[in-house]
Amino acid sequence: MTNGEDIDLIAAEYVLGTLPAGERAAVTLRAYSEPRLAEAIEAWGRRLGPLVEAIPPREAPATVWPEIKARIDALEEVLLTPKQLTAQIVGIKRRLGRWRAAAVTATALAASLLLFVGYREIVHPPERTLVAVLQKDAQSPAFLVSVDLDRRLLTIRAVAAEPQRGKSYELWLVNDELKTPRSLGIVGDKPFTVVGPQLAGYSPKVIEDATLAVSLEPEGGSPTGQPTGPVLFAGKLLQATK
Amino acid sequence: MTKPPAADLSDLLARVAARDREAFTAVYKATSAKLWGIVVRILPRRAMAEDVLQDVYVRIWERAATFDPAKASPITWMATIARNRAIDEVRRRTPVSIEDAPEALEVAEEGLSPADRAEVSQDLRRLQECLQGLDPERREIVLLAYYNGLSRDELAKRFAHPVATIKTWLHRSLAQLRKCLGS
C-alpha cells in the first residue's frame, strides 16, 4: 500500500466516499497512526465540506431521540470517569514505585497506563515488551495492550470500553505490509483477554510497526474478515523496555 | 429551521463534553434535521438510516471533547461524523437499487438559486464555481458520490462506463478541484 500510492488522492476518495469497503476500513485505521494521511483527510474535509450546506434539513423520526438517550444512559453507567481512572492509575503507580518510568517513551498518560497494564508481568519483565493505549482521543483510553514479542503473547485489558448489547469488539493488527487489517479476535467481553496463536504468524518487525485498532462488529465478530463496523479505538505499539 | 449561530453550538458542545445532558438535548434539537437530511440521502432505507443517526449522536456525545472550533464549525464537525458513519454503512452493504438514489445535482444547485444566494457561504460559492469547471457528467459523478454515497461500481453502472474509467475520472476531477480551490 505504501508503494507509489498518492496519499492525497486516497484521502480525497475517502472523503468523497468512493473507496471500496476494505480500502476504506484500512484508511480509517491508518489515519490513526499516519499524521500525513490524517491531515490530507482533514484538508479534503474542508474542501468538500461546504457541499453539506446545500442539503435541505428534514425532520428526524421521533423514535430516534429516545433511543439515543437510552444508549447514553447505558454508556454513562459503565464508563469510568476520568477522575476514577486517574485514581486507579495513581494507586497502581504508588504500588509500583518508579518501575521503568524512565524507559517509557510515551506520553505521561500513556506511561502511567503502561504501568497499569504491565503489573501482571512485573515479577519477570520480559525482554521485549510492546505496549499500546487504544483510545478514541487523548482523554479516553479504552483498552490497554501489552505484547510479549518473544512469546508472541498479547494481553488486552478493557479499561473504559462500554460493552454493547448484541455487538462485539474486534481487535485488528494494521500494518502497511499486510495490505489489509488482520483480525486478532474478539476482545473486551472480559476484563483481560490473552491473544496467543493469532499473533504467531507475524514477524516481530510487522508487530513492532503495527497499529492496533478495535472496531465494533456484530456479535461474534466481523462476518467478512475485514472490519465492517466503526473503528472506535486505536493506538500504536510502543517499546516499553530498552 | 432557524439556524443556530455557530458560537452557540460551540458552547453547547463544550458543555456536552462535560456530560451536560441539557446541552446535548439542545444540540440534538438544533442539528438533528440537518444530520438526518445528510444520512437519509445516503441510506434511503429508513430503519438503517435511523440506526445510523443514533450512532452519530452517541459519537457526538462521546467525542464532544475533541471538537476544536479552530478547525471546523460545529455543524461541519457533526456533518463529517454523520457522513462518515453513513458512508461506512452503505459501503459495506450490497447496493440498494440505483433508483433509490435521487438526483444529486438538484441538491447541489439548490444552494445556488438566487433566493438562497445571500445565505450561501463564500466557501460553497467558491466550490460551486470550481465544480462548474468540470465536465457536466463528471460533476454529476462527484456529486452523486458525495451526496448519495454511490460507490465506484454503482457509478459505473449508472453512467455505463467501466469502473476503471470512473476511478480515473474521479481522480482527475478531484485533482482539478484541488487545483481550482488553490490549496
Boltz contact constraints between the chains, C-beta under 6 A:
constraints:
  - contact:
      token1: [A, 9]
      token2: [B, 171]
      max_distance: 6.0
  - contact:
      token1: [A, 12]
      token2: [B, 174]
      max_distance: 6.0
  - contact:
      token1: [A, 16]
      token2: [B, 145]
      max_distance: 6.0
  - contact:
      token1: [A, 16]
      token2: [B, 146]
      max_distance: 6.0
  - contact:
      token1: [A, 17]
      token2: [B, 87]
      max_distance: 6.0
  - contact:
      token1: [A, 17]
      token2: [B, 145]
      max_distance: 6.0
  - contact:
      token1: [A, 17]
      token2: [B, 149]
      max_distance: 6.0
  - contact:
      token1: [A, 18]
      token2: [B, 145]
      max_distance: 6.0
  - contact:
      token1: [A, 18]
      token2: [B, 152]
      max_distance: 6.0
  - contact:
      token1: [A, 18]
      token2: [B, 170]
      max_distance: 6.0
  - contact:
      token1: [A, 21]
      token2: [B, 91]
      max_distance: 6.0
  - contact:
      token1: [A, 21]
      token2: [B, 92]
      max_distance: 6.0
  - contact:
      token1: [A, 24]
      token2: [B, 91]
      max_distance: 6.0
  - contact:
      token1: [A, 45]
      token2: [B, 80]
      max_distance: 6.0
  - contact:
      token1: [A, 47]
      token2: [B, 181]
      max_distance: 6.0
  - contact:
      token1: [A, 49]
      token2: [B, 76]
      max_distance: 6.0
  - contact:
      token1: [A, 50]
      token2: [B, 123]
      max_distance: 6.0
  - contact:
      token1: [A, 50]
      token2: [B, 124]
      max_distance: 6.0
  - contact:
      token1: [A, 50]
      token2: [B, 127]
      max_distance: 6.0
  - contact:
      token1: [A, 51]
      token2: [B, 146]
      max_distance: 6.0
  - contact:
      token1: [A, 52]
      token2: [B, 79]
      max_distance: 6.0
  - contact:
      token1: [A, 53]
      token2: [B, 111]
      max_distance: 6.0
  - contact:
      token1: [A, 53]
      token2: [B, 124]
      max_distance: 6.0
  - contact:
      token1: [A, 54]
      token2: [B, 107]
      max_distance: 6.0
  - contact:
      token1: [A, 54]
      token2: [B, 108]
      max_distance: 6.0
  - contact:
      token1: [A, 54]
      token2: [B, 110]
      max_distance: 6.0
  - contact:
      token1: [A, 54]
      token2: [B, 111]
      max_distance: 6.0
  - contact:
      token1: [A, 55]
      token2: [B, 37]
      max_distance: 6.0
  - contact:
      token1: [A, 55]
      token2: [B, 38]
      max_distance: 6.0
  - contact:
      token1: [A, 56]
      token2: [B, 37]
      max_distance: 6.0
  - contact:
      token1: [A, 57]
      token2: [B, 1]
      max_distance: 6.0
  - contact:
      token1: [A, 57]
      token2: [B, 33]
      max_distance: 6.0
  - contact:
      token1: [A, 57]
      token2: [B, 34]
      max_distance: 6.0
  - contact:
      token1: [A, 57]
      token2: [B, 37]
      max_distance: 6.0
  - contact:
      token1: [A, 58]
      token2: [B, 33]
      max_distance: 6.0
  - contact:
      token1: [A, 58]
      token2: [B, 36]
      max_distance: 6.0
  - contact:
      token1: [A, 58]
      token2: [B, 37]
      max_distance: 6.0
  - contact:
      token1: [A, 59]
      token2: [B, 33]
      max_distance: 6.0
  - contact:
      token1: [A, 60]
      token2: [B, 32]
      max_distance: 6.0
  - contact:
      token1: [A, 60]
      token2: [B, 36]
      max_distance: 6.0
  - contact:
      token1: [A, 61]
      token2: [B, 50]
      max_distance: 6.0
  - contact:
      token1: [A, 64]
      token2: [B, 50]
      max_distance: 6.0
  - contact:
      token1: [A, 64]
      token2: [B, 53]
      max_distance: 6.0
  - contact:
      token1: [A, 64]
      token2: [B, 54]
      max_distance: 6.0
  - contact:
      token1: [A, 67]
      token2: [B, 54]
      max_distance: 6.0
  - contact:
      token1: [A, 68]
      token2: [B, 54]
      max_distance: 6.0
  - contact:
      token1: [A, 68]
      token2: [B, 57]
      max_distance: 6.0
  - contact:
      token1: [A, 71]
      token2: [B, 58]
      max_distance: 6.0
  - contact:
      token1: [A, 72]
      token2: [B, 61]
      max_distance: 6.0
  - contact:
      token1: [A, 137]
      token2: [B, 66]
      max_distance: 6.0
  - contact:
      token1: [A, 139]
      token2: [B, 65]
      max_distance: 6.0
  - contact:
      token1: [A, 228]
      token2: [B, 92]
      max_distance: 6.0
